């Protein structure tokens, strides 16, 4: 019996055309209301689509105080990876079954960028951004295009064969503007912050949002044969799922999370933990950077077995955290095949440790 991959391979030469088709949301009237649902229906009948579904989003970023001018020197900008931070939740349904979903895609995709990608800076190995690097431009328009997989929907990242018929409903939940905008004060000559330099609050208005679907067209006779073969065999998809879990008010106490029953119909997850503190819904916090968290010990238990078995006895306030750094390097080397950078000095390692504090993942 041929695998699905082998079946599609037989018909590679029978592809007559590959083109993108644009799909708009069912409604744009409330696209900028916090917690509003932006819904796309992708009904493709008997067509095949590639996994590389793209989003296009454009709009306006401006100060809420229209009297004050907006220029490229003012201390306000959209955060790096801003598209992911514009959304608080994404849900993907195929033929009325939920197949993938993600909470806090801004946090998850930024963490993934810090962990997986080697980055542009040889001294710290972290990426400038896992999506977009943002600047406070003189103009106030923004525009971005990217793949849904960069919003950490791994269904659109892991599958290796075309998808038959579509039948997708993709639901985006609009995040608040404060999660996407960062404004800051400038220091005076004496080193204190100058509150007078702080800009007024900003506002983001999405004006255009659509999905670009890559449609694969086969020669008519070959398509009939391809569909017949697929229906004779099991046609299913395997992909990773990510989960970002939020626990509030965990300061100065032990946090114990049982994630045994948090996953549906999946094998045992590979898990990693990181904490992110006090950044949600605050324009005075840059949501693309993780806060420092003072953790003494961190471990996972699976089937009664604990990893790591040793107590780390970390002390971030006094710069004792090299054990956490080493575990982070081992994780990158094992799962993402990136080179391990040995501990050299505390100035360098601190950059890594600040990026290790926000992930609970289930690949």
Helices and strands as residue ranges (DSSP letters): H 4-10, G 12-14, E 15-24, E 37-49, E 54-63, E 76-78, H 82-85, E 87-94, E 97-103, H 105-116, E 141-147, G 148-151, H 155-158, E 163-174, G 177-179, E 181-183, E 186-187, E 193-194, G 195-197, E 202-218, H 220-232, E 300-302, E 305-307, G 316-318, H 322-336, H 346-354
